[in-house]
Amino acid sequence: MQAQLTLKIKMSLNEVSSIAGADHQIIGLHNTTRRRVKMITFKQATKEQAGLLLDFIKGLAITEGFPHELTVTESDLIENLLSPRSIANAHLVYDNDEPCGFFVYYFTFSTTTGRKGLHLDDLYILEDFQGKGIGTDIMKHLENLAESNGCARFEWWCLENNKKAEGFYRELGARKLDELRVYRMETKRNQ
């Protein structure tokens, strides 16, 4: 059973906190009205939350108009993403206590820099929660995580038709890499 942590903090408008907890991290406190303070947190996803994570993955695929068949199952997530031997990290995002999205990242290595990198595989925020700074808070957190882990870069992919995301990334100061193309070979297990 996860311990509950309650914090009472007086903060100015849009001030962001990076307070670490044992099972979650507060990534932002936003005063969106004079009466209600939003507390944005994320928690490492667990196997018990595989269904919720799968729902978010399906929502992402629909939102992006994902061009390939979605074949992932709850069992796949439990075995390959939410197990102790997973090489990726999945986090659920909460606005106060309401789940509103997820992100998945993992570390890579670059032979050209001789250092590791951080790759964001997916980031999804429900539409009703977009435009409130949640995505920006997550991206800043991941950038800080990359820096604190000695990464040479923090990078991700974006579908060409996802113009909304491209605009968001440009606002963050990210640079589009025109010199690279992504290639893929399916494994026999996936054919």
N, C-alpha and C positions, 0 to 999 in steps of 0.2 A: 504494500500500500504506500502510495507516495505521500510524503509530508506536505501539508499545506503551509504556505508562507504568505502572511498578510503584511503589507507595507503601507504606511501612511506617510506620504511625502508631499510637501508643499513645493510646487514647481511652477515656473513661469510658462507662458504659452509656448507650445511646440518644443519645449526642452526635452532632450532625449537622454535617457539613462542607459548605462550598460552595467547593470547589476547582475552578477552571476549567482545562480542558485545551484543546488545539488542536482535537481532534475529538470530545471528550466532556466531560461534567461529572460529577463525583462529587456526588451529592445527599444521600447519607446513609451513615453507617457505623453499623450496629446490632449490638451484642453480644447475640445472642439466646440463647446458651448460654455457659458459661464457657470453652469451647474454640474456638468458631467465630465469626468476625466476618463479618458480611454486608457487602458493599460494593455499594451501590445506585448504579448509573450510568445515564446515558442518553446516547445518541449520535444525531446527526442521521441519519435514515434515508436510504439511498442507493438508486439504481435497482436495484442488485443485490439489495436486500432487499425488493423489491416483493412477492414471494410471501409472505414472512413477515408483512409488514404486512397484506396481504390476508387471511391466516389470522386475524390478530388482529381485523381488522374484522368478519369473519364470526363470530368468537367473541363479539364485543360485540353484534352483531345478535341472536344466539341468546340470550345472557344477558339482554338487555333485552326480548326478545320484540318486536323492532322491527316496527312495524305495516305497513311497506311492503316491496315487493320490493327486494332488494339487487341492483343491476345493475353495480356497480363491477367493473372488471377490473384485472389487473396493468398492462396497457397504459394504462388511465386513470390509474392512480397514477403511473406513470413520466412520462406526458405532462403531467399537471396538478398533481401534488403533489411529485414528486421531481425536477423539472427546475429549472434555474437561474431560470426566469421565474415559478415558483410564487409566489403571494402568501401561502401558508400554510407553516407549519413542522411537519414530522413528526419525532418522536423515538421511538426504540425504547428500552425500559427493560430493564435487566439487573440481576439479582441475582447478584453475582460475575460470571461470564461467561455466565450462562444467561438468554436472552431471556424476559421475563415480562410484557411489556405494551407499550403505546404511548400517546402523546398527540399531538394536533394542535391548534395554535393559530394565530391570525392577529391582526393589528392592525386596528382599526376607527376610525371617527371619529364623534363626537357633536356635532351642531350646538348642543345645549343646554348643553354644557360648553365647547365650543370647543377640546376636546382629544381626543386619540386614546384608545382603549380597547383592552383585550386580550380577545379572545373565545376561550375554550376550546371547540373543536369536539367533540373526543372524548378520553376518558381511559378506558383499559381495563387492568386488571391481572388476570392469570389467577387463578382462584379459589384455587389452592394457595398463592399468594403474597399474598393479601388478608389484612388484619388485622395486617400486620407494619410498618405505618407508611410504606409505599412511596407510596401515594396522597397521604398528608398531606405527605410530602416534596416531591412533584411540585407540589401545590397551593401550598405555601409558596414554592417556587422561582418559579412563575408569578406569584404575588402580588408577589414581589420584582422580577421582570422587568418587570411592569406599572409598579411604582413607579419603577424606574430609567429607564424610557423615558417618564416623564412622563404616564402614562395616568391618566385620571380614574376609571376603573373597570376591574374584572376581572369578567367575567360569562360565563355558560354556560347552556345549556338542559338540561332533565332531563325524560325521559318521565314522564308522570303515574303510570304503573304501577311505576316504579323506586323503591320505598320504601326499599330499602337505600341507594341513592345519596342520596336526600333526607335520610336520617338522618345520613349521613356529612357532607353539606354543612352541615347544622345544627350538628353538632359543631364544624365549622371556624369557625362564626360567620357563615355566609352567610345572607342574607335572601332569602326567596322573594318574587318580584314578582307580586302578584295583580292589579295594575293593567294588565298587558300581556298581549296575546294574539299568537301568532305566526301570520302568514298566509303563504301560498305560492301562486305561480303557476308551473306547469310550462312550460318552454320547448318550442318545437316539436321540438327535437332530443331531448327527453326523453319525448315522448308516444308 
